[in-house]
Amino acid sequence: MRRFFLIFLLLVIPFSVFSQAASSSGLRDYVGLINQTYHPGVVDYFEKLKEEIGKRSGSEAASRAIDIFLRGDVGSGFVYSDARGNLYVLTNNHVITQAYSLSITFERQDGTKRRFDNLKIIAADEENDLAILSFAPGDRPIARGLSFLTRPVNEGEDVYSAGFPGLGTTPLWQFGRGMVSNANARFPKSLEDETLMGPFIQHTAEIDPGNSGGPLLIADRNATGGYYVAGINTLKATRRQAANYAIPIRTIQTFVTAALNQRPDTYRDALDTRLENFLEGLNVNKAVYPHIAEYLSPNCVGENAEYAIQEMYEKGGASARQSFTRKMEEDGVVEAIGYAVAWTIENSIRGQGAIKAAIKEVTGEGEEYTVVFTINNKDHSSTWVWEYGNWRIRVFGTVAAGDKELLAKKERQKKNNEKLRTDSWDFHVQAGYAYLFSKAPAALYASIDISFIGLQFFFAGPEFISIGGFFGWRGDFQAGSVGFMPFIRGGFEWQFDRDYKDWNTATDHGFAPIAINAQAGLKVTTSYVPGLFIGVGFQYNVFNLHGLDPWDISNPYYCPNKMKMALIFSAGYAF
């Protein structure tokens, strides 16, 4: 239900026969299922991913998982009316975070549904996990919303939960009953962070994934719908039996009052505070992209999703990829994409060593400002917008500006790299000429190789033939439309040479010295003719092994190394 705790199903608590609220059917008109759809940039990326997965593996399970994700995140919320009768929807911030559009659906007991689209986020409180939404003009699902309880709850008092937890991938209405087990619960954020969260109402009413944002209720026949709202369910504890937590009304009321009475004249002061906190998080000697991610707007994340994920996975290393995966497991896919976008920002500003940042200039008015930072002696422009009651980054530099040309350039480079065929596991066939120092001015040359092993052949007529094998390293470096494949090899070869011994009078000791050699060179290819490459190499024969002692000149089978060096020019094709 929330980033601070893992979610587990609760044990079923039997519904009491002496419940004061005999029916929850009327409550269904006030508590609805909230659905958020993602930014088109996020949707487009995962549609492409699904298509790619289908081509590569044909995995129906993977495609189905993406389809389920693209349905959008869900949670619960309820209708609230202010003193003037205006209707709003209250829920958790984590239910609507990174939403591009929002809707709420009310389902009656007979199965009929009413859906209201285009909900607008008025304000969101990340710290207290609260959000307030307004209906589209003209939409009014009910005459009056639920009212807040005006007194503190009492421990041992009966409370009720309502919402849409999921059964598999299907959210279903659930109405539960429990009691208040701690009216003023506080606890640390995590094992690493001893900062206390709360207060919360700890209770035992049924809470499952999907109940987030739904109300914690006190039954009262005089209240609208038969219940007062005592809190908003937001999280649950692991390794505890029926320890569920709701945000109390006093926290909610403070948030609602501030959200419905926002003062534009305070926006600039709020921006200054926000920028100060942003800079403080940058000037630390560690990775700062988790900090940057907290300041990104949903549009910034959505517009840069595909480019950022590719950049992070190609250049971020194992640590960044693991961080992305953990974030996805803990908070969801879209939150993890925010990490990727933030990583591209950090990668563009870090340079070498620690980040040293300061504000150079702030210009603008109303709900949008341009902020220029001087970071490591370079200026970086950013756009900050007032969203959901807070300032967020809409654009940062060129890497988080929604520039589709960056992605198009990356796609062109990807296609270009595929044409270059510089992969070390490509199969190479090549042929050409070699100059054999002190042996022959020209010899035919041919070779085949894959990765670190291969065979090669020299032919300088019937006077000299060499066949050998080698092993070594072949690199892969690309620069635009040109690919470079340097190589280093070591090997051996059998040399048939009339200068060593007359072939017609060969003894049992043979006539083919074994030469131990070393070779280095470079192959160059272009994307204009995929697969075709030219190469140059230099071979040095270290020594020959022949007879009992190749270094003993008194040995009748001693063979001086007459092919000491070779310069090779060739052309070939990579498969």
C-alpha positions, 0 to 999 in steps of 0.5 A, a space after each residue: 500500500 505504501 513505500 514504507 512497508 511491504 504489503 501482505 494479505 491480512 487474516 480474515 476477521 469475522 464480521 460481528 453479528 452486532 454491527 451497528 451498521 446493518 448495511 453498507 449498500 448506501 456507502 457505495 455511492 460515496 466510496 469509489 475506485 480510483 484509476 490513473 492512466 499513465 502519460 502517453 510517453 510511458 504508454 508508448 514505451 511499453 507498447 514498443 516493449 511489448 511488440 519487441 518481446 513478442 518478436 523475440 520470445 513470443 511470450 504471452 505472459 510478458 505481453 499480458 503483464 504489460 497489458 495489465 500494467 497499462 490499465 493503470 494503477 488503482 486505489 480507493 477514494 471517497 467523496 467529501 463536501 466542504 461547507 459550501 457544498 462543493 464536492 471533492 475526492 480525497 485519497 492517498 498521494 501514492 494512489 495518484 502519483 505520476 497520473 496523467 489522467 484520473 477517474 473514479 467509478 462507483 459500483 452499486 450492490 446490483 453491479 451497476 457502475 457510474 464512472 466520472 473522468 477527468 478528475 483534476 488534482 488540486 493539491 497533493 501532500 507527499 509527506 502525509 500521503 494525501 491528495 484532493 481531487 475535483 470533479 470535471 465541471 458539471 459532474 456531481 455524482 451525489 448531492 453531498 459527500 461524507 463528513 468528517 468526525 469532529 472528535 478524536 477516536 477512542 481505543 476499543 471503538 468500532 471502525 469500518 473500512 471500505 474500498 476496492 482491494 484487488 483479487 488477482 488483477 480485479 478490484 472488488 468492493 470490500 467492507 470490513 469491521 474492526 476496532 481502534 487498537 492505538 489512537 495515536 500511533 507513531 513509528 520510525 520511517 525505516 530501519 535506517 531512518 529513525 524519523 517518526 511518522 504519524 500520528 496514525 490511527 492503528 486499527 484492525 478493520 480489513 485492509 488489503 492492497 487497493 484499500 489505499 485512499 479509502 475511508 476509515 469510518 465511524 457508524 452514526 445514523 445521523 451522518 451522511 451515508 450513515 458514517 463519519 470519516 475518522 481517517 484515510 487508510 494508507 498503510 499496514 505493518 508487516 509481521 504484525 497481525 491486523 496492524 493497519 494505519 489510517 491518517 487521522 482527521 486532524 491531519 486531513 483537515 489541515 491539508 484540506 484547508 490549505 489546499 482549498 485556500 491556496 494563496 498565489 502570493 506565497 508561491 514564490 516564497 514556496 519556490 525559494 524554499 523548494 530550491 533551497 532543499 533541492 540544492 541541499 540534496 545535490 551537494 552531497 558526496 553520493 548518488 543524487 538521482 533518488 533525490 532529484 526524482 522527488 522533484 520531477 513532474 509527471 509530465 517530465 517523467 512521461 516525456 523522457 521515459 523511453 530515452 531515460 531508461 535506455 540511457 540508464 541501462 546502457 551507461 548507468 552500470 549495475 548499481 543504477 540498474 539494481 536501484 531501478 529494479 528495487 524502486 520498481 518492486 517497492 513503488 511501481 514502474 512509473 516511480 522507477 522511470 522517475 529514477 531513470 529520468 533523474 539519473 540522466 539529469 545527474 549524469 549530465 551535471 556530475 562530471 568528475 567528483 562531487 556536485 557543486 551547485 548554486 542558483 545563478 538566476 530565477 525568472 518568471 511569474 505565477 505558476 512557472 519559473 525558469 531557474 538557471 543553476 551553476 553546477 560544477 562551473 557550467 550553467 544548466 537551465 530548468 523550468 519549474 511549475 506549480 503542480 498539485 500544491 508544490 513546485 516541480 521540475 518540468 524541464 532540466 537542461 537538454 536531457 530532460 526536455 522531452 526532446 524527441 530528437 534525442 531519442 531519434 538520434 539514439 535510434 539512428 545510432 542503434 540502427 547504425 551500430 547494427 549495420 557496423 557489425 563489430 560484435 566480437 562474436 561475429 564470424 569473419 572471413 577475409 583474404 588479401 596479400 602479405 609482405 613476408 619480410 626476408 622471405 617473399 615480397 607478396 603472398 596470398 593471405 586468408 583467415 577465418 575467425 570468431 571472437 578469440 579463435 581462428 585459422 590463417 593461411 599464407 601461400 607464396 607459391 610452392 616455395 613457402 606455405 604456412 597454415 596455423 591457428 591463433 587465439 586472442 582478443 578482438 575489440 569493438 569501438 564505434 564512432 558514428 558510421 565507422 567501426 574499429 576492431 583492434 586485435 591482439 593474437 598469439 598463435 602457431 603455424 606449420 611452415 612448409 619451406 624449401 629453404 629449410 629442407 628439400 621436400 624430396 629428401 625429408 627424413 622422419 623428423 619432417 620438413 615443416 617447422 612450427 613457428 610461434 608468433 604474435 600478431 596485432 592489427 586493426 579492422 575497419 568497417 562502415 555502416 554504408 556497406 554492412 559487414 564489409 571491412 578492411 584490415 591491416 596486421 603485423 605478425 612477428 614470428 618469435 621462434 621456430 620449433 624444429 628438431 631436438 633443439 631448435 637453438 642448437 645450430 649444430 643440430 642437423 635439423 636446426 632451422 633458422 627463422 627465415 619468415 621473421 615478420 609479415 605485414 598483412 593487408 586484407 578485406 573481409 566480411 562479417 556474418 
